[in-house]
Amino acid sequence: MGRDNLFSFARNNGLLVKKTKQYHITNDSKHFFYKSPNLIKDMLPTKSEQVFVTDITYIKLEGRHAYLALVTALYSKKVMGYKLDDNMRVGMVKEALLMALGNCIHGRETIIHHSNRGIQYCCPDYSDFAVGKGMILSTTEKYDPYKNAVAERINGILKYEFGLIRILPDLNTARKMVKESVATYNRKVRHRSLAMKTPDFAQANQQHDYLSYRTGVDGRVKC
C-alpha cells in the first residue's frame, strides 16, 4: 500500500491524528496592491519549470516563530527554492525565488509565478523583482487554500511527515532541519500523481501526465 492509499485508509477509519488549528497568520491579503489574474485556474502543466507555486508557512521555535517561504515546481512537485527566517519581509521570498531559479535545468525563458494574495508577493518590491527575473505573475482569486493546493500540500508534507510541526529549539536547528527535509523530500518521496516517481526524477525527466488536485463533495483534496 502506497503512502496516499495508507492515509486515505487511515482517514476513512478515523485513525489520523487531528491537525492543530493554525492561529498564526502568514497571509495578509488586505492591501491595495495590484493582484494578478489566476493564470493556472484550469491549466494542466506539461513540463518542468513551466509554473512555480509559492507559499509562506510558519515554524514554531521556543518562544517565537520563524517563517518558511517555499517555491515549488507545479509539474514535478519539487521544492526548487526555500528560505527560513525570523521575519516575513520581502527579502525572504526574494531569496527563495533566487534559489529556485538557480536550480532550474531546462532553460525556460519565462515561468508562471503563482501565489496567494499575500502582501509579500503583491507588493511592487517583489512583483517588479519577479517580473525582472522572467516571471509571469498569477495569484489566487480569493483566500482559499485549494486555489494553491500543491503549495499547501507540500507545506503539510514537510511539517507533518518530517517533524517541522514540532516546537524547535532555535533558528539554526530549524534551518538544518528544513535543509535536510527538503533534500530528502525531493530525492525520496514518491507521489502517486508522479507515477510513483520522486520529485527529482519527475523534474529531470518530464515523463508523466500531470494530475491536478481537485476537491471532492466532502471538501477533501483528491489527486
Backbone as a chain_set.jsonl record, in Angstrom:
{"seq": "MGRDNLFSFARNNGLLVKKTKQYHITNDSKHFFYKSPNLIKDMLPTKSEQVFVTDITYIKLEGRHAYLALVTALYSKKVMGYKLDDNMRVGMVKEALLMALGNCIHGRETIIHHSNRGIQYCCPDYSDFAVGKGMILSTTEKYDPYKNAVAERINGILKYEFGLIRILPDLNTARKMVKESVATYNRKVRHRSLAMKTPDFAQANQQHDYLSYRTGVDGRVKC", "coords": {"N": [[0.854, -1.189, 0.0], [0.622, 2.144, -0.948], [1.783, 5.464, 0.163], [-0.259, 7.474, -0.132], [-2.614, 5.934, -0.363], [-2.501, 4.675, 2.108], [-2.875, 6.847, 3.866], [-5.421, 7.625, 3.066], [-6.901, 5.354, 3.815], [-6.452, 5.413, 6.603], [-7.617, 7.875, 7.236], [-10.318, 7.461, 6.499], [-11.042, 5.653, 8.389], [-10.876, 6.945, 10.759], [-8.337, 7.161, 11.949], [-6.329, 9.007, 11.845], [-4.234, 11.47, 13.368], [-5.63, 14.401, 14.591], [-5.175, 17.515, 12.996], [-3.635, 20.391, 14.391], [-5.193, 23.587, 14.852], [-4.428, 26.405, 12.836], [-3.329, 29.28, 14.146], [-1.619, 31.279, 13.724], [-1.114, 33.886, 11.643], [-0.004, 34.052, 8.341], [-0.58, 35.168, 5.971], [-1.322, 38.147, 4.72], [-3.731, 39.55, 3.124], [-5.145, 41.837, 2.922], [-4.757, 44.426, 1.393], [-3.874, 47.098, -0.881], [-2.446, 46.672, -3.138], [-1.805, 45.714, -6.555], [-3.374, 42.811, -7.774], [-2.634, 40.014, -9.558], [-4.252, 38.246, -12.304], [-5.626, 34.896, -12.037], [-3.77, 32.597, -13.539], [-3.519, 29.887, -13.732], [-5.799, 28.542, -13.261], [-7.409, 26.694, -14.748], [-5.441, 25.168, -15.817], [-3.267, 22.61, -17.031], [-0.154, 21.721, -16.442], [2.555, 20.802, -18.615], [5.224, 20.364, -18.575], [8.408, 20.586, -16.887], [9.329, 23.311, -14.734], [7.569, 25.124, -15.785], [5.56, 26.284, -14.317], [5.756, 27.895, -11.22], [4.748, 27.451, -7.894], [4.03, 29.211, -4.921], [4.451, 29.83, -1.387], [4.043, 30.784, 2.075], [4.77, 29.52, 5.223], [4.595, 28.882, 8.786], [7.044, 28.154, 11.296], [7.356, 26.745, 14.442], [9.268, 27.997, 17.077], [11.144, 27.901, 20.164], [9.48, 30.012, 22.158], [8.948, 31.842, 20.099], [8.283, 32.527, 16.579], [9.328, 31.246, 13.391], [9.608, 31.736, 9.831], [8.819, 30.154, 6.814], [9.487, 30.306, 3.491], [8.486, 28.897, 0.478], [9.191, 27.646, -2.791], [7.793, 25.879, -5.295], [7.915, 23.598, -7.994], [5.258, 23.215, -10.116], [4.596, 21.104, -11.919], [6.354, 18.941, -11.313], [6.33, 18.856, -8.574], [8.57, 19.389, -7.108], [10.502, 20.913, -4.58], [11.889, 23.799, -5.326], [13.119, 26.075, -4.325], [13.805, 27.702, -1.202], [13.49, 29.545, 1.87], [14.232, 30.199, 5.19], [13.458, 32.264, 7.852], [13.427, 34.692, 10.575], [11.501, 36.556, 10.184], [8.957, 38.07, 8.083], [9.675, 39.594, 5.908], [10.095, 41.089, 2.616], [12.532, 40.377, 1.529], [12.956, 37.714, 2.241], [11.224, 36.124, 0.606], [12.233, 36.814, -1.846], [14.811, 35.683, -1.772], [14.155, 32.972, -1.673], [13.011, 32.661, -4.207], [15.209, 33.263, -5.853], [16.898, 31.093, -5.248], [15.309, 29.049, -6.322], [15.329, 29.688, -9.063], [18.032, 29.369, -9.555], [18.216, 26.627, -9.398], [17.036, 25.682, -11.652], [16.951, 23.677, -14.619], [16.174, 23.48, -17.217], [16.118, 25.732, -18.788], [13.983, 27.621, -19.291], [12.557, 30.539, -20.687], [10.531, 32.108, -19.644], [8.487, 31.857, -16.729], [5.538, 30.923, -15.108], [4.539, 32.456, -12.187], [2.92, 31.61, -9.422], [0.921, 32.588, -6.712], [-0.548, 33.134, -3.421], [-2.667, 35.847, -2.256], [-1.065, 37.338, -0.631], [0.654, 40.071, 0.965], [3.414, 40.122, 0.719], [3.937, 38.96, -1.753], [2.542, 40.516, -3.536], [3.344, 43.158, -3.342], [5.01, 45.955, -4.892], [7.826, 45.897, -4.673], [8.494, 43.174, -4.604], [7.01, 42.098, -6.799], [7.952, 43.531, -9.045], [10.591, 42.721, -8.957], [10.321, 39.937, -9.415], [9.14, 39.874, -11.987], [11.223, 41.013, -13.403], [12.957, 38.891, -13.366], [11.941, 37.201, -15.22], [9.459, 36.167, -14.606], [5.963, 35.437, -14.956], [3.266, 36.809, -13.509], [0.824, 35.419, -11.325], [-2.082, 35.121, -9.341], [-4.102, 33.779, -6.661], [-7.693, 33.916, -6.741], [-9.18, 34.438, -4.525], [-8.872, 34.123, -0.914], [-8.302, 30.947, -0.493], [-7.27, 27.846, 0.349], [-7.366, 25.676, -1.419], [-7.068, 26.801, -3.876], [-4.443, 27.098, -4.193], [-3.343, 24.564, -4.066], [-1.24, 22.648, -4.362], [1.03, 23.92, -3.289], [0.137, 24.215, -0.636], [-0.145, 21.543, 0.038], [2.516, 20.584, -0.064], [3.617, 22.086, 1.997], [2.271, 20.828, 4.145], [3.261, 18.177, 3.981], [6.025, 18.527, 4.543], [5.854, 19.554, 7.145], [4.285, 17.726, 8.695], [5.197, 15.168, 8.054], [7.918, 15.283, 8.236], [8.564, 16.33, 10.649], [8.618, 19.083, 11.131], [6.523, 20.322, 12.319], [6.813, 20.314, 14.994], [7.812, 22.026, 18.05], [10.709, 23.743, 17.733], [14.089, 24.131, 18.906], [15.699, 26.429, 18.23], [16.589, 28.929, 15.732], [18.765, 28.153, 14.102], [18.808, 25.359, 14.38], [16.312, 24.817, 13.238], [16.778, 25.653, 10.597], [18.672, 23.766, 9.745], [17.106, 21.455, 9.902], [15.096, 22.036, 8.03], [16.595, 22.196, 5.652], [17.555, 19.531, 5.442], [15.115, 18.162, 5.357], [13.858, 19.126, 2.996], [15.715, 18.25, 1.068], [15.561, 15.449, 1.405], [12.833, 15.002, 0.891], [12.681, 15.817, -1.856], [14.353, 13.911, -3.067], [13.448, 11.363, -2.285], [10.693, 10.991, -1.668], [7.869, 9.503, -3.005], [5.29, 10.126, -5.312], [1.928, 9.398, -6.014], [0.698, 10.886, -7.976], [2.824, 11.434, -9.58], [3.338, 9.221, -11.03], [4.41, 7.407, -9.25], [7.007, 8.267, -8.987], [9.874, 10.156, -7.828], [10.063, 13.673, -6.858], [12.531, 14.794, -7.791], [13.2, 13.039, -9.911], [10.94, 13.363, -11.572], [11.16, 16.064, -12.192], [13.521, 16.17, -13.721], [13.07, 14.364, -15.847], [10.476, 14.573, -16.979], [8.242, 12.877, -17.719], [5.651, 12.128, -16.988], [2.045, 12.364, -17.084], [0.312, 15.189, -16.034], [-1.518, 15.28, -13.02], [-4.154, 16.892, -11.571], [-4.896, 18.528, -8.44], [-8.0, 18.188, -6.991], [-11.089, 19.13, -5.405], [-13.292, 17.078, -3.664], [-16.787, 16.109, -3.098], [-16.86, 15.989, -0.394], [-15.158, 17.899, 0.382], [-12.489, 17.323, 0.626], [-9.098, 17.172, -0.559], [-8.467, 15.71, -3.667], [-6.506, 13.612, -5.753]], "CA": [[0.0, 0.0, 0.0], [1.397, 3.372, -1.017], [1.53, 6.459, 1.208], [-1.551, 8.14, -0.306], [-3.665, 4.982, -0.013], [-2.44, 4.471, 3.55], [-3.5, 7.981, 4.53], [-6.86, 7.559, 2.786], [-7.451, 4.301, 4.68], [-6.435, 5.884, 7.988], [-8.597, 8.96, 7.362], [-11.668, 6.905, 6.416], [-11.31, 4.867, 9.586], [-10.693, 7.778, 11.943], [-7.068, 6.808, 12.599], [-5.366, 10.091, 11.732], [-4.184, 12.461, 14.437], [-6.208, 15.644, 14.108], [-4.239, 18.624, 12.874], [-3.918, 21.55, 15.22], [-5.626, 24.734, 14.089], [-3.4, 27.412, 12.632], [-3.739, 30.568, 14.661], [-0.611, 32.28, 13.383], [-1.433, 34.328, 10.286], [1.15, 34.346, 7.478], [-1.068, 35.72, 4.711], [-2.047, 39.401, 4.853], [-4.234, 39.882, 1.792], [-5.917, 43.08, 2.996], [-3.902, 45.518, 0.93], [-4.386, 47.723, -2.101], [-1.551, 46.409, -4.261], [-2.413, 45.012, -7.688], [-3.395, 41.353, -7.706], [-2.659, 39.473, -10.917], [-5.287, 37.217, -12.536], [-5.24, 33.496, -11.829], [-3.435, 32.05, -14.851], [-3.415, 28.419, -13.716], [-7.085, 28.054, -12.768], [-7.807, 25.495, -15.494], [-4.24, 24.784, -16.565], [-2.566, 21.376, -16.733], [1.213, 21.886, -16.94], [3.046, 19.676, -19.414], [6.683, 20.266, -18.499], [9.021, 21.131, -15.688], [9.684, 24.733, -14.698], [6.559, 25.896, -16.503], [4.835, 27.026, -13.289], [6.185, 27.825, -9.826], [3.753, 27.849, -6.895], [4.761, 29.732, -3.767], [3.668, 29.99, -0.167], [4.772, 31.005, 3.32], [4.207, 28.869, 6.394], [5.353, 29.227, 9.979], [7.698, 27.105, 12.06], [7.369, 27.124, 15.853], [10.509, 27.93, 17.836], [10.952, 28.17, 21.587], [9.162, 31.387, 22.49], [8.712, 32.718, 18.949], [8.024, 31.838, 15.316], [10.107, 31.508, 12.186], [8.745, 31.704, 8.649], [9.418, 29.39, 5.732], [8.985, 30.582, 2.141], [8.761, 27.772, -0.419], [8.886, 27.755, -4.215], [7.655, 24.501, -5.766], [7.565, 23.411, -9.401], [3.921, 22.61, -10.122], [4.556, 19.849, -12.685], [7.116, 17.865, -10.668], [6.186, 18.969, -7.122], [9.882, 19.526, -6.485], [10.8, 22.18, -3.923], [13.0, 24.383, -6.073], [13.792, 27.066, -3.51], [13.199, 27.964, 0.106], [14.216, 30.43, 2.776], [13.689, 30.244, 6.541], [13.95, 33.435, 8.565], [12.616, 35.039, 11.732], [10.597, 37.638, 9.801], [8.272, 37.829, 6.807], [9.964, 40.69, 4.997], [10.141, 40.718, 1.202], [13.811, 39.75, 1.223], [12.862, 36.268, 2.415], [10.63, 35.489, -0.57], [13.174, 37.035, -2.948], [15.881, 34.689, -1.697], [13.587, 31.673, -2.056], [12.861, 32.654, -5.664], [16.542, 33.192, -6.449], [17.341, 29.706, -5.154], [14.54, 28.258, -7.289], [15.842, 29.955, -10.41], [19.358, 28.769, -9.634], [18.082, 25.175, -9.516], [16.406, 25.325, -12.929], [17.843, 22.936, -15.511], [15.595, 23.366, -18.551], [16.329, 26.955, -19.552], [12.775, 28.327, -19.709], [12.714, 31.99, -20.703], [9.515, 32.657, -18.747], [7.858, 30.907, -15.825], [4.389, 31.475, -14.382], [4.753, 32.514, -10.737], [1.587, 31.617, -8.819], [0.966, 32.778, -5.262], [-1.769, 33.67, -2.836], [-2.76, 37.304, -2.378], [-0.308, 37.92, 0.459], [1.295, 41.34, 0.648], [4.807, 39.912, 0.316], [4.005, 38.605, -3.165], [1.86, 41.513, -4.374], [3.944, 44.489, -3.244], [5.855, 46.257, -6.063], [9.21, 45.493, -4.44], [8.653, 41.784, -5.028], [6.45, 41.825, -8.126], [8.897, 44.059, -10.042], [11.756, 41.836, -8.906], [9.978, 38.665, -10.053], [8.977, 40.116, -13.426], [12.56, 41.23, -13.933], [13.614, 37.59, -13.48], [11.255, 36.394, -16.222], [8.229, 35.572, -14.094], [4.636, 35.934, -15.323], [2.621, 36.731, -12.206], [-0.526, 34.857, -11.203], [-2.479, 34.996, -7.939], [-5.407, 33.196, -6.397], [-8.766, 34.899, -6.86], [-9.595, 34.745, -3.161], [-8.122, 33.277, 0.002], [-8.835, 29.596, -0.447], [-6.087, 27.004, 0.212], [-7.463, 24.771, -2.543], [-6.663, 27.52, -5.075], [-2.983, 26.941, -4.262], [-3.375, 23.284, -3.359], [0.051, 21.962, -4.356], [1.872, 24.602, -2.305], [-0.369, 23.865, 0.685], [0.139, 20.111, 0.279], [3.941, 20.428, 0.233], [3.752, 22.585, 3.361], [1.808, 19.796, 5.063], [4.19, 17.038, 3.965], [7.247, 18.888, 5.255], [5.607, 19.777, 8.565], [3.729, 16.585, 9.411], [5.936, 13.937, 7.787], [9.342, 15.474, 8.511], [8.751, 16.811, 12.005], [8.715, 20.528, 11.263], [5.376, 20.805, 13.079], [7.198, 20.368, 16.401], [8.471, 23.238, 18.524], [12.136, 23.537, 17.575], [14.769, 24.935, 19.93], [16.228, 27.72, 17.785], [16.546, 29.145, 14.283], [19.807, 27.363, 13.44], [18.313, 23.976, 14.317], [15.226, 24.782, 12.264], [17.359, 25.746, 9.25], [19.27, 22.466, 9.421], [16.026, 20.503, 9.675], [14.439, 22.372, 6.761], [17.501, 21.801, 4.563], [17.534, 18.071, 5.337], [13.764, 17.716, 4.983], [13.639, 19.437, 1.583], [16.556, 17.352, 0.269], [15.005, 14.087, 1.475], [11.562, 15.029, 0.165], [12.914, 15.863, -3.304], [15.051, 12.719, -3.556], [12.946, 10.054, -1.87], [9.238, 10.856, -1.522], [7.22, 9.132, -4.26], [3.921, 10.598, -5.395], [1.054, 8.703, -6.956], [0.451, 11.795, -9.099], [4.03, 11.458, -10.415], [3.519, 7.828, -11.47], [5.242, 6.822, -8.214], [8.386, 8.747, -9.101], [10.213, 11.229, -6.893], [10.111, 14.99, -7.489], [13.781, 14.96, -8.541], [13.091, 12.296, -11.173], [9.914, 13.994, -12.404], [11.687, 17.345, -12.658], [14.556, 15.964, -14.727], [12.691, 13.515, -16.978], [9.257, 15.098, -17.602], [7.613, 11.749, -18.405], [4.307, 11.8, -16.524], [0.924, 13.265, -17.354], [0.001, 15.9, -14.803], [-2.804, 15.052, -12.375], [-4.405, 18.071, -10.746], [-5.609, 18.377, -7.181], [-9.385, 18.651, -7.045], [-11.823, 18.892, -4.172], [-14.482, 16.257, -3.833], [-18.008, 16.611, -2.465], [-16.641, 16.062, 1.06], [-14.254, 19.004, 0.642], [-11.109, 16.903, 0.739], [-8.325, 17.233, -1.799], [-8.301, 14.439, -4.351], [-5.489, 13.738, -6.791]], "C": [[0.889, 1.239, 0.0], [1.004, 4.367, 0.059], [0.146, 7.074, 1.094], [-2.708, 7.215, 0.065], [-3.694, 4.714, 1.488], [-3.133, 5.609, 4.283], [-5.006, 8.009, 4.274], [-7.532, 6.521, 3.674], [-7.538, 4.779, 6.125], [-7.474, 6.974, 8.21], [-10.022, 8.404, 7.396], [-12.053, 6.117, 7.662], [-11.013, 5.63, 10.873], [-9.396, 7.54, 12.686], [-6.019, 7.912, 12.519], [-5.416, 10.985, 12.969], [-4.707, 13.779, 13.878], [-5.166, 16.741, 14.077], [-4.647, 19.747, 13.818], [-4.305, 22.723, 14.341], [-4.499, 25.753, 13.982], [-3.93, 28.765, 13.086], [-2.767, 31.672, 14.265], [-0.777, 32.653, 11.914], [-0.15, 34.646, 9.518], [0.731, 35.014, 6.178], [-1.904, 36.966, 4.981], [-2.486, 39.851, 3.465], [-5.048, 41.168, 1.775], [-5.011, 44.262, 2.668], [-4.441, 46.018, -0.4], [-3.441, 47.541, -3.292], [-2.283, 45.599, -5.334], [-2.297, 43.504, -7.498], [-3.566, 40.808, -9.12], [-3.787, 38.459, -11.082], [-4.728, 35.821, -12.3], [-5.024, 32.836, -13.192], [-3.425, 30.525, -14.883], [-4.722, 27.763, -13.278], [-7.507, 26.758, -13.444], [-6.634, 24.911, -16.28], [-3.701, 23.437, -16.095], [-1.152, 21.515, -17.283], [1.71, 20.625, -17.628], [4.55, 19.484, -19.326], [7.184, 20.919, -17.221], [9.313, 22.615, -15.859], [8.771, 25.602, -15.563], [5.798, 26.801, -15.54], [5.518, 26.802, -11.946], [5.001, 28.221, -8.946], [4.49, 28.187, -5.607], [3.847, 29.853, -2.56], [4.608, 30.261, 0.992], [4.039, 30.263, 4.428], [5.056, 29.234, 7.602], [5.92, 27.976, 10.63], [7.777, 27.578, 13.511], [8.77, 26.942, 16.436], [10.194, 28.149, 19.304], [10.705, 29.664, 21.8], [8.9, 32.319, 21.329], [8.412, 31.86, 17.722], [9.099, 32.18, 14.293], [9.174, 31.304, 11.0], [9.487, 31.067, 7.487], [8.733, 29.734, 4.419], [9.428, 29.445, 1.226], [8.38, 28.128, -1.848], [8.917, 26.343, -4.78], [7.297, 24.481, -7.245], [6.256, 22.633, -9.476], [3.92, 21.242, -10.793], [5.194, 18.695, -11.916], [6.924, 17.805, -9.163], [7.533, 18.982, -6.402], [9.995, 20.891, -5.818], [12.062, 22.737, -4.573], [13.797, 25.384, -5.245], [13.07, 27.264, -2.195], [14.076, 28.945, 0.876], [13.492, 30.436, 4.108], [14.301, 31.43, 7.269], [13.017, 33.741, 9.73], [11.696, 36.225, 11.46], [9.946, 37.283, 8.47], [8.502, 38.981, 5.831], [10.159, 40.172, 3.574], [11.45, 40.02, 0.852], [13.776, 38.241, 1.334], [12.309, 35.593, 1.164], [11.5, 35.717, -1.809], [14.262, 35.969, -2.95], [15.38, 33.294, -2.073], [13.452, 31.576, -3.571], [14.212, 32.555, -6.352], [17.105, 31.771, -6.374], [16.625, 28.832, -6.175], [15.067, 28.451, -8.703], [17.221, 29.346, -10.597], [19.325, 27.262, -9.794], [17.395, 24.739, -10.809], [17.424, 24.647, -13.853], [17.355, 22.919, -16.961], [15.628, 24.663, -19.359], [15.076, 27.638, -20.054], [13.008, 29.833, -19.674], [11.723, 32.668, -19.767], [8.899, 31.525, -17.933], [6.666, 31.598, -15.173], [4.663, 31.356, -12.885], [3.391, 32.68, -10.069], [1.705, 31.707, -7.302], [-0.437, 33.086, -4.747], [-1.711, 35.192, -2.9], [-2.014, 38.035, -1.262], [0.476, 39.149, 0.029], [2.738, 41.156, 0.204], [4.935, 39.651, -1.179], [3.429, 39.687, -4.074], [2.502, 42.893, -4.331], [4.883, 44.72, -4.421], [7.31, 45.831, -5.888], [9.443, 44.069, -4.93], [8.167, 41.555, -6.456], [7.374, 42.345, -9.23], [10.142, 43.177, -10.113], [11.487, 40.54, -9.664], [9.822, 38.819, -11.563], [10.326, 40.327, -14.083], [13.354, 39.949, -14.088], [12.895, 36.659, -14.46], [9.983, 35.732, -15.75], [6.996, 36.237, -14.709], [3.755, 35.73, -14.104], [1.178, 36.234, -12.294], [-0.847, 34.766, -9.725], [-3.843, 34.326, -7.831], [-6.465, 34.297, -6.439], [-9.319, 35.304, -5.502], [-8.806, 33.849, -2.245], [-8.839, 31.942, 0.163], [-7.647, 28.666, -0.648], [-6.139, 26.052, -0.969], [-7.102, 25.458, -3.864], [-5.145, 27.52, -5.236], [-2.649, 25.599, -3.614], [-2.021, 22.601, -3.293], [0.978, 22.591, -3.325], [1.44, 24.239, -0.89], [-0.044, 22.408, 1.033], [1.606, 19.905, 0.64], [4.245, 20.955, 1.63], [3.41, 21.484, 4.367], [2.748, 18.605, 5.125], [5.437, 17.361, 4.775], [7.004, 19.013, 6.76], [5.192, 18.498, 9.279], [4.498, 15.293, 9.182], [7.418, 14.058, 8.086], [9.588, 16.183, 9.845], [8.848, 18.306, 12.183], [7.52, 21.132, 11.992], [5.725, 20.96, 14.552], [7.768, 21.74, 16.765], [9.972, 22.974, 18.519], [12.899, 24.508, 18.476], [15.237, 26.307, 19.468], [16.244, 27.766, 16.262], [17.575, 28.303, 13.548], [19.392, 25.899, 13.317], [17.215, 23.845, 13.274], [15.77, 24.832, 10.838], [17.984, 24.424, 8.819], [18.186, 21.439, 9.107], [15.311, 20.766, 8.356], [15.303, 21.924, 5.589], [17.469, 20.291, 4.349], [16.179, 17.568, 4.864], [13.497, 17.95, 3.5], [14.442, 18.485, 0.708], [15.996, 15.937, 0.244], [13.688, 14.003, 0.72], [11.796, 14.972, -1.347], [13.49, 14.557, -3.842], [14.275, 11.428, -3.354], [11.433, 9.905, -1.811], [8.611, 10.59, -2.888], [5.751, 9.538, -4.214], [3.136, 9.735, -6.379], [0.811, 9.569, -8.19], [1.666, 11.968, -9.996], [4.352, 10.065, -10.935], [4.512, 7.111, -10.554], [6.731, 7.131, -8.396], [8.615, 9.852, -8.061], [10.168, 12.578, -7.609], [11.382, 15.225, -8.293], [13.698, 14.274, -9.903], [12.101, 12.97, -12.105], [10.415, 15.31, -12.985], [12.658, 17.151, -13.824], [14.017, 15.3, -15.989], [11.39, 13.909, -17.67], [8.473, 14.027, -18.359], [6.136, 11.564, -18.077], [3.279, 12.811, -17.039], [0.492, 13.882, -16.034], [-1.404, 15.56, -14.313], [-3.039, 16.198, -11.417], [-5.058, 17.672, -9.444], [-7.004, 18.953, -7.349], [-10.039, 18.399, -5.699], [-13.078, 18.097, -4.481], [-15.676, 16.844, -3.101], [-17.839, 16.732, -0.959], [-15.637, 17.17, 1.402], [-12.794, 18.616, 0.731], [-10.426, 16.99, -0.618], [-8.197, 15.835, -2.373], [-7.298, 14.633, -5.475], [-5.724, 12.683, -7.871]], "O": [[1.789, 1.374, 0.83], [0.028, 4.162, 0.781], [-0.56, 7.193, 2.095], [-3.663, 7.635, 0.719], [-4.762, 4.546, 2.076], [-3.896, 5.37, 5.218], [-5.78, 8.373, 5.159], [-8.604, 6.77, 4.225], [-8.554, 4.586, 6.793], [-8.138, 7.001, 9.247], [-10.836, 8.822, 8.22], [-13.235, 5.934, 7.955], [-10.912, 5.036, 11.946], [-9.339, 7.694, 13.906], [-4.929, 7.764, 13.07], [-6.479, 11.226, 13.541], [-4.275, 14.22, 12.813], [-4.371, 16.886, 15.005], [-5.83, 20.018, 14.019], [-3.814, 22.854, 13.219], [-3.719, 25.938, 14.916], [-4.854, 29.32, 12.491], [-3.054, 32.855, 14.446], [-0.596, 31.809, 11.037], [0.687, 35.417, 9.988], [1.58, 35.388, 5.369], [-3.051, 36.868, 5.416], [-1.712, 40.458, 2.724], [-5.583, 41.55, 0.734], [-4.565, 44.992, 3.553], [-5.357, 45.427, -0.972], [-3.614, 48.18, -4.33], [-3.252, 44.894, -5.048], [-1.247, 42.993, -7.109], [-4.548, 41.12, -9.793], [-4.233, 37.871, -10.096], [-3.518, 35.599, -12.355], [-5.983, 32.553, -13.911], [-3.331, 29.934, -15.958], [-4.752, 26.574, -12.963], [-7.923, 25.818, -12.767], [-6.83, 24.239, -17.293], [-3.681, 23.157, -14.896], [-0.969, 21.434, -18.497], [1.328, 19.514, -17.261], [5.099, 18.559, -19.925], [6.481, 21.691, -16.57], [9.514, 23.106, -16.969], [9.163, 26.68, -16.013], [5.435, 27.927, -15.881], [5.821, 25.668, -11.574], [4.328, 29.215, -9.22], [5.463, 27.523, -5.248], [2.628, 29.964, -2.693], [5.809, 30.005, 0.91], [2.819, 30.372, 4.551], [6.122, 29.832, 7.454], [5.353, 26.888, 10.528], [8.221, 28.696, 13.773], [9.378, 25.879, 16.309], [9.079, 28.546, 19.645], [11.614, 30.478, 21.64], [8.648, 33.502, 21.554], [8.303, 30.637, 17.81], [9.695, 33.256, 14.326], [8.079, 30.762, 11.15], [10.64, 31.401, 7.212], [7.539, 29.484, 4.251], [10.602, 29.077, 1.203], [7.387, 28.814, -2.092], [9.955, 25.683, -4.747], [6.462, 25.267, -7.694], [6.159, 21.52, -8.958], [3.301, 20.31, -10.281], [4.64, 17.597, -11.87], [7.306, 16.821, -8.53], [7.62, 18.627, -5.227], [9.63, 21.907, -6.41], [13.158, 22.209, -4.389], [15.005, 25.529, -5.435], [11.867, 27.021, -2.089], [15.251, 29.138, 0.56], [12.281, 30.652, 4.161], [15.522, 31.584, 7.298], [11.954, 33.134, 9.864], [11.17, 36.832, 12.393], [10.336, 36.318, 7.813], [7.629, 39.303, 5.024], [10.36, 38.977, 3.355], [11.475, 39.161, -0.029], [14.487, 37.551, 0.603], [12.865, 34.594, 0.707], [11.497, 34.893, -2.724], [14.598, 35.417, -3.998], [16.096, 32.526, -2.715], [13.743, 30.533, -4.156], [14.347, 31.832, -7.34], [17.72, 31.298, -7.329], [17.241, 27.982, -6.818], [15.23, 27.486, -9.45], [17.544, 28.859, -11.68], [20.293, 26.67, -10.272], [17.196, 23.545, -11.03], [18.603, 25.001, -13.864], [18.046, 22.401, -17.839], [15.199, 24.674, -20.513], [15.091, 28.194, -21.153], [13.598, 30.344, -18.722], [12.041, 33.691, -19.162], [8.805, 30.386, -18.392], [6.78, 32.742, -14.732], [4.98, 30.276, -12.386], [2.782, 33.748, -10.136], [2.493, 30.989, -6.687], [-1.377, 33.272, -5.518], [-0.814, 35.759, -3.523], [-2.292, 39.201, -0.979], [0.908, 39.258, -1.118], [3.241, 41.941, -0.599], [5.912, 40.062, -1.805], [3.786, 39.767, -5.25], [2.231, 43.721, -5.201], [5.498, 43.769, -4.905], [7.958, 45.444, -6.86], [10.447, 43.781, -5.581], [8.842, 40.887, -7.239], [7.561, 41.672, -10.244], [10.675, 42.922, -11.192], [12.315, 40.094, -10.458], [10.314, 37.991, -12.329], [10.55, 39.867, -15.203], [14.319, 39.907, -14.851], [13.202, 35.469, -14.526], [9.471, 34.829, -16.412], [6.985, 37.444, -14.951], [3.517, 34.591, -13.702], [0.428, 36.582, -13.206], [0.008, 34.379, -8.929], [-4.627, 34.309, -8.78], [-6.165, 35.466, -6.199], [-9.866, 36.397, -5.353], [-8.14, 32.92, -2.702], [-9.846, 31.834, 0.863], [-7.051, 28.684, -1.725], [-5.095, 25.648, -1.482], [-6.858, 24.782, -4.864], [-4.625, 27.897, -6.286], [-1.791, 25.51, -2.735], [-1.681, 22.025, -2.259], [1.639, 21.88, -2.568], [2.285, 23.982, -0.033], [0.287, 22.088, 2.174], [1.915, 19.136, 1.55], [5.029, 20.357, 2.366], [4.156, 21.239, 5.315], [3.007, 18.077, 6.206], [5.862, 16.557, 5.604], [7.853, 18.621, 7.56], [5.698, 18.211, 10.364], [4.459, 14.402, 10.03], [8.111, 13.046, 8.182], [10.715, 16.59, 10.129], [9.135, 18.769, 13.287], [7.506, 22.334, 12.257], [5.023, 21.656, 15.286], [8.156, 22.514, 15.89], [10.452, 22.083, 19.22], [12.401, 25.594, 18.775], [15.178, 27.263, 20.242], [15.954, 26.775, 15.592], [17.284, 27.788, 12.469], [19.599, 25.274, 12.277], [17.187, 22.878, 12.513], [15.27, 24.125, 9.962], [17.844, 24.01, 7.668], [18.319, 20.65, 8.171], [14.959, 19.827, 7.642], [14.795, 21.334, 4.635], [17.37, 19.822, 3.216], [16.107, 16.644, 4.053], [12.969, 17.071, 2.82], [13.924, 17.965, -0.281], [15.957, 15.298, -0.807], [13.449, 13.041, -0.01], [11.176, 14.164, -2.039], [13.154, 14.142, -4.951], [14.411, 10.494, -4.145], [10.932, 8.784, -1.896], [8.803, 11.368, -3.823], [5.062, 9.326, -3.216], [3.635, 9.389, -7.45], [0.728, 9.06, -9.308], [1.566, 12.58, -11.059], [5.505, 9.764, -11.246], [5.339, 6.32, -11.008], [7.594, 6.346, -8.004], [7.669, 10.402, -7.496], [10.228, 12.625, -8.838], [11.319, 15.801, -9.379], [14.077, 14.852, -10.922], [12.378, 13.136, -13.293], [10.127, 15.634, -14.137], [12.61, 17.896, -14.803], [14.455, 15.63, -17.091], [11.216, 13.604, -18.85], [8.082, 14.239, -19.507], [5.429, 10.897, -18.832], [3.608, 13.947, -17.378], [0.326, 13.182, -15.035], [-2.358, 15.552, -15.091], [-2.214, 16.453, -10.54], [-5.692, 16.621, -9.345], [-7.162, 20.087, -7.803], [-9.588, 17.544, -4.936], [-13.818, 18.395, -5.418], [-15.596, 17.941, -2.548], [-18.571, 17.477, -0.308], [-15.301, 17.363, 2.571], [-11.936, 19.483, 0.894], [-11.061, 16.899, -1.668], [-7.861, 14.889, -1.661], [-7.246, 15.701, -6.085], [-4.972, 12.617, -8.843]]}, "num_chains": 1, "name": "protein.A"}
